[in-house]
Amino acid sequence: MEKNYFESYKFNHPKSLNLNEDITKLKCEKMDDTYIRGKQVEGIIGGPPCIGFSTVGNRRPDDPRNMLVFFFIKWVEHFKPSFFVMENVKGILTMGKGQVVEKIKKMYNDIGYKCKTQVLLAAEYGVPQLRERVFFIGTKDNRIQNLKIKKTNHENSLPPFLKVKDAFSDILDITPLNKSNRKKLELDYNELPKTKYQEFLRKNSDKLYDHVAPDHSEKVIERIAHIEQGQNHASLPKRFQLKGGYPNIYGRLHLDKPADTITGNCGCVSAPGRFIHPTQDRAISIREAARLQSFPDDYWFFGSMRDRYKQIGNAVPPLLAKAIAKAIRKVIK
């Protein structure tokens, strides 16, 4: 449905077939006849929009956006893949006192799939972020019970959890582009990589792309300037505090800690979360958000700034996805 998200995926994965279609209108039979043409579908992977399941929303079980989960299940039933992976927010686990999860598992069981749910912390898979998400993973038989998603944060002599400075230290002092000069697409790196994580991020990139941050009013900048690393709105002097809103807004990242969850609103300092740059008085840039999600520096995003932040914040971190993929390959080979 989102044209810009589609353009981003198509650009970064040019060899794949990409359809900018509505899953509620795209018929499985048409996919079979036009694109699949008798081939075996190995896996179906996705993250049906889960706004209604989020702990931030009103969590209505009848929210129409939740119904896309069931369209996903219909695709699994039709194509009969060897496995499926479905990602969602942790809030789904307590929806309807656990009845939503049980209903989803039963629907998979009714179409011949065993389903396992697992909550994974991105920081345990080489991502500098304390992001938890739930994954529904299934196979046609009991092989799913053998699935072990190995934690990778201890591999390659990495520290237990990567910190913000592990992602940022090589670009920490680079001033990002903004509204007045963002037509310029790239900036030069001014330092060599300082961590193995940065070497991974920069492996295929010789320029810094998408290092663009929003402009702030003088009042917002003054408010940000009174917030230390690791603090948020609650730490402000009373004259700078807002009267309403969430208590955890205006959060500043701490260089020596992993980031909190990067959300689709990560370009907004007044959104719930921790999205202020650790040392500069501004929101994190698009590229900095991408680095906290483990997107390599050569991964491009399209659309408005808001679109690009949302694409990054709503994504499953690539390094976490890789760990899941490796684990599934072991059980289905």
C-alpha positions as CSV (number, residue, x, y, z in Angstrom):
1,M,0.0,0.0,0.0
2,E,2.9,2.3,0.8
3,K,4.5,3.3,-2.5
4,N,7.7,4.7,-1.0
5,Y,8.3,1.6,1.1
6,F,7.9,-0.4,-2.1
7,E,10.4,1.8,-4.0
8,S,12.9,1.4,-1.2
9,Y,12.6,-2.4,-1.2
10,K,12.8,-2.6,-5.0
11,F,15.9,-0.4,-5.1
12,N,17.8,-2.3,-2.5
13,H,16.7,-5.8,-3.8
14,P,16.7,-5.3,-7.6
15,K,16.7,-9.0,-8.4
16,S,13.4,-9.7,-6.5
17,L,9.9,-9.5,-7.9
18,N,8.1,-6.6,-6.2
19,L,4.4,-5.9,-6.2
20,N,2.9,-2.7,-4.9
21,E,-0.5,-4.3,-4.1
22,D,-3.1,-4.6,-1.4
23,I,-3.0,-8.1,0.2
24,T,-6.8,-7.9,0.8
25,K,-7.4,-7.6,-2.9
26,L,-4.6,-9.6,-4.4
27,K,-5.9,-13.1,-5.1
28,C,-3.7,-16.1,-4.3
29,E,-4.8,-17.8,-7.5
30,K,-3.7,-14.9,-9.5
31,M,-0.3,-15.0,-7.8
32,D,-0.1,-18.7,-8.6
33,D,-1.0,-18.3,-12.3
34,T,1.0,-15.1,-13.0
35,Y,4.1,-15.4,-10.8
36,I,4.6,-18.7,-8.9
37,R,3.7,-20.9,-11.8
38,G,3.8,-24.2,-10.0
39,K,7.0,-23.5,-8.1
40,Q,7.3,-24.6,-4.4
41,V,7.0,-21.6,-2.0
42,E,9.8,-22.2,0.5
43,G,8.7,-19.6,3.1
44,I,6.3,-16.8,3.7
45,I,7.7,-14.0,5.9
46,G,6.0,-10.8,7.0
47,G,4.9,-8.4,9.6
48,P,1.2,-7.7,9.3
49,P,0.4,-4.1,10.6
50,C,-0.1,-4.4,14.3
51,I,-1.1,-1.0,15.5
52,G,-4.2,-2.4,17.1
53,F,-2.1,-4.9,19.0
54,S,0.4,-2.3,20.3
55,T,0.4,-1.4,24.0
56,V,0.4,2.3,23.0
57,G,-3.0,2.1,21.1
58,N,-6.4,1.3,22.5
59,R,-5.8,-2.5,21.7
60,R,-9.3,-3.1,20.3
61,P,-9.5,-6.8,19.2
62,D,-11.8,-5.8,16.4
63,D,-9.5,-3.1,15.0
64,P,-9.7,-3.7,11.2
65,R,-5.9,-3.3,10.9
66,N,-5.5,-6.5,13.0
67,M,-7.4,-8.4,10.3
68,L,-4.4,-8.3,8.0
69,V,-2.9,-11.0,10.3
70,F,-5.6,-13.3,9.1
71,F,-5.0,-12.5,5.4
72,F,-1.4,-13.5,6.1
73,I,-2.6,-16.9,7.4
74,K,-4.8,-17.3,4.3
75,W,-1.6,-17.0,2.1
76,V,0.1,-19.7,4.2
77,E,-2.9,-21.9,3.8
78,H,-3.0,-21.5,0.0
79,F,0.8,-21.7,-0.8
80,K,1.7,-24.3,1.8
81,P,5.3,-23.1,2.4
82,S,7.9,-25.2,4.3
83,F,7.9,-22.5,7.0
84,F,6.4,-19.1,7.9
85,V,7.6,-16.2,10.0
86,M,5.2,-13.6,11.3
87,E,6.5,-10.7,13.4
88,N,4.5,-8.5,15.8
89,V,4.7,-6.3,18.9
90,K,4.8,-7.8,22.4
91,G,1.4,-6.3,23.1
92,I,-0.2,-9.0,21.1
93,L,0.6,-11.5,23.8
94,T,-1.7,-9.9,26.3
95,M,-4.5,-9.0,23.9
96,G,-7.8,-10.4,25.1
97,K,-6.0,-11.9,28.0
98,G,-3.9,-14.1,25.7
99,Q,-6.9,-15.2,23.6
100,V,-5.7,-13.4,20.4
101,V,-2.4,-15.4,20.4
102,E,-4.3,-18.7,21.0
103,K,-6.7,-17.9,18.2
104,I,-3.8,-17.3,15.8
105,K,-2.1,-20.5,16.8
106,K,-5.3,-22.5,16.4
107,M,-5.9,-21.0,12.9
108,Y,-2.4,-22.2,11.9
109,N,-3.0,-25.6,13.5
110,D,-6.3,-25.9,11.6
111,I,-4.5,-25.5,8.3
112,G,-1.8,-28.1,9.2
113,Y,1.0,-26.0,10.8
114,K,2.7,-26.2,14.1
115,C,3.4,-22.8,15.4
116,K,5.9,-21.6,18.0
117,T,6.0,-18.0,19.5
118,Q,9.2,-16.5,20.7
119,V,10.0,-13.1,22.1
120,L,13.5,-12.0,20.9
121,L,15.6,-9.1,22.2
122,A,17.5,-7.4,19.3
123,A,20.4,-6.6,21.6
124,E,21.2,-10.3,21.9
125,Y,21.7,-10.5,18.1
126,G,24.3,-7.8,17.5
127,V,21.9,-4.9,17.3
128,P,22.7,-1.9,19.6
129,Q,19.0,-1.6,20.7
130,L,16.8,-2.9,23.5
131,R,14.0,-3.9,21.1
132,E,11.7,-6.8,21.9
133,R,9.4,-8.3,19.3
134,V,7.4,-11.5,19.2
135,F,7.8,-13.9,16.3
136,F,5.3,-16.6,15.2
137,I,7.3,-19.3,13.5
138,G,5.8,-22.4,12.0
139,T,6.4,-25.6,10.0
140,K,4.2,-28.3,8.6
141,D,5.5,-30.8,11.1
142,N,7.1,-31.0,14.6
143,R,10.5,-29.8,13.3
144,I,9.6,-26.3,14.7
145,Q,10.1,-27.8,18.2
146,N,13.9,-28.1,17.4
147,L,14.2,-24.4,16.5
148,K,16.9,-22.7,18.5
149,I,17.7,-19.1,17.5
150,K,21.3,-18.8,18.6
151,K,22.2,-15.5,20.3
152,T,25.0,-13.9,18.3
153,N,26.0,-10.9,20.5
154,H,28.9,-12.9,21.9
155,E,30.3,-13.8,18.5
156,N,33.4,-12.3,16.9
157,S,34.7,-10.9,20.2
158,L,31.8,-8.4,20.5
159,P,30.8,-7.0,23.9
160,P,27.6,-8.5,25.5
161,F,25.4,-5.7,24.3
162,L,26.5,-3.1,21.7
163,K,26.1,0.5,22.8
164,V,25.1,3.6,20.9
165,K,28.8,4.7,20.7
166,D,29.5,1.4,18.9
167,A,27.1,2.5,16.2
168,F,27.9,6.3,16.2
169,S,31.4,7.0,17.3
170,D,32.9,7.3,13.7
171,I,30.2,9.8,12.7
172,L,29.5,11.4,16.1
173,D,30.8,14.9,15.2
174,I,29.4,15.1,11.6
175,T,26.7,17.7,11.4
176,P,23.8,16.2,9.4
177,L,22.1,17.8,6.4
178,N,18.7,19.5,7.1
179,K,15.9,21.2,5.3
180,S,18.0,23.9,3.7
181,N,20.7,21.7,2.3
182,R,19.2,18.1,2.1
183,K,19.2,18.2,-1.7
184,K,22.8,17.2,-1.3
185,L,22.7,13.4,-1.1
186,E,25.9,12.5,0.6
187,L,28.6,13.5,3.1
188,D,32.2,12.3,3.5
189,Y,33.2,10.1,6.4
190,N,35.7,12.1,8.4
191,E,37.0,9.1,10.4
192,L,37.8,5.4,9.9
193,P,35.5,2.8,11.5
194,K,36.3,2.5,15.2
195,T,34.3,-0.8,15.9
196,K,33.7,-4.1,14.2
197,Y,30.0,-3.1,14.0
198,Q,31.0,0.1,12.1
199,E,33.1,-2.0,9.7
200,F,30.1,-4.1,9.0
201,L,27.9,-1.0,8.4
202,R,30.4,0.6,6.1
203,K,31.6,-2.5,4.2
204,N,30.0,-1.5,0.9
205,S,29.8,2.3,1.3
206,D,32.4,5.0,0.7
207,K,30.0,7.9,1.5
208,L,27.5,8.7,4.2
209,Y,24.0,8.8,2.7
210,D,20.7,9.9,4.4
211,H,22.5,11.7,7.2
212,V,19.6,14.1,7.3
213,A,17.9,15.4,10.5
214,P,14.8,17.6,11.1
215,D,15.0,21.3,11.9
216,H,14.0,22.4,15.4
217,S,12.6,25.7,16.7
218,E,14.8,27.7,19.0
219,K,12.5,26.8,21.9
220,V,12.8,23.0,21.2
221,I,16.6,23.3,20.9
222,E,16.8,25.2,24.2
223,R,14.7,22.5,25.9
224,I,16.9,19.7,24.4
225,A,20.0,21.5,25.7
226,H,18.9,21.0,29.3
227,I,18.6,17.2,28.9
228,E,21.7,15.1,29.7
229,Q,22.5,11.7,28.2
230,G,20.0,9.1,29.5
231,Q,17.6,11.7,30.7
232,N,14.2,12.8,29.3
233,H,11.4,15.3,29.8
234,A,11.0,14.5,33.5
235,S,14.6,15.8,34.1
236,L,13.8,19.3,32.7
237,P,13.5,22.4,34.9
238,K,9.8,23.2,35.4
239,R,9.9,26.2,33.1
240,F,10.8,23.9,30.2
241,Q,8.4,21.0,30.9
242,L,5.2,20.5,28.9
243,K,1.9,20.2,30.7
244,G,0.6,17.2,28.8
245,G,1.8,14.2,26.8
246,Y,3.7,11.0,27.6
247,P,6.2,11.3,30.5
248,N,9.0,9.6,28.5
249,I,9.2,12.1,25.7
250,Y,12.4,14.2,24.9
251,G,14.6,11.2,25.7
252,R,18.3,11.5,24.9
253,L,20.4,8.5,24.0
254,H,23.3,7.5,26.2
255,L,26.6,6.7,24.4
256,D,27.5,4.0,26.9
257,K,24.1,2.1,26.7
258,P,22.1,0.4,24.0
259,A,19.4,2.5,22.4
260,D,15.8,2.0,23.5
261,T,13.3,0.8,20.9
262,I,13.6,2.7,17.6
263,T,10.0,3.4,16.5
264,G,8.4,4.8,13.4
265,N,8.4,8.2,15.1
266,C,12.2,8.2,15.8
267,G,12.7,11.5,14.0
268,C,10.5,13.3,16.5
269,V,12.0,14.4,19.9
270,S,8.5,14.8,21.4
271,A,7.5,11.2,20.6
272,P,7.6,8.6,23.4
273,G,11.1,7.1,23.3
274,R,14.7,8.1,23.3
275,F,15.5,9.8,20.0
276,I,17.7,12.8,20.8
277,H,21.3,12.6,19.7
278,P,23.7,11.8,22.5
279,T,25.9,14.9,22.1
280,Q,24.2,17.2,19.6
281,D,21.0,19.1,20.4
282,R,18.7,17.5,17.7
283,A,16.8,14.4,16.8
284,I,18.8,11.5,15.4
285,S,19.3,11.5,11.6
286,I,17.7,9.0,9.3
287,R,21.1,7.3,8.9
288,E,21.7,7.2,12.7
289,A,18.3,5.6,13.1
290,A,19.2,3.0,10.4
291,R,22.5,2.2,12.1
292,L,20.7,1.6,15.4
293,Q,18.5,-0.9,13.5
294,S,21.6,-2.5,11.9
295,F,20.9,-1.4,8.3
296,P,24.2,-1.1,6.4
297,D,25.2,2.4,5.2
298,D,24.5,1.5,1.6
299,Y,20.9,0.7,2.2
300,W,18.8,3.6,0.8
301,F,15.3,4.8,1.8
302,F,12.8,6.7,-0.3
303,G,10.0,9.1,0.3
304,S,9.7,12.1,2.7
305,M,11.7,12.3,5.9
306,R,8.7,11.0,7.8
307,D,8.4,8.1,5.4
308,R,12.0,7.1,5.8
309,Y,12.0,7.3,9.6
310,K,8.8,5.1,9.6
311,Q,10.4,2.5,7.2
312,I,13.4,2.2,9.5
313,G,11.5,2.2,12.8
314,N,8.9,-0.4,11.7
315,A,11.4,-2.8,10.3
316,V,12.8,-6.0,11.8
317,P,16.5,-5.3,12.4
318,P,18.4,-7.1,9.6
319,L,20.9,-8.8,11.9
320,L,18.0,-10.2,14.0
321,A,16.3,-11.3,10.8
322,K,19.6,-13.0,9.7
323,A,19.8,-15.0,13.0
324,I,16.2,-16.2,12.6
325,A,16.8,-17.2,9.0
326,K,19.9,-19.2,9.9
327,A,18.0,-21.0,12.7
328,I,15.1,-21.9,10.3
329,R,17.5,-23.2,7.6
330,K,19.0,-25.7,10.1
331,V,15.6,-27.2,11.0
332,I,14.1,-27.4,7.5
333,K,17.2,-28.6,5.5
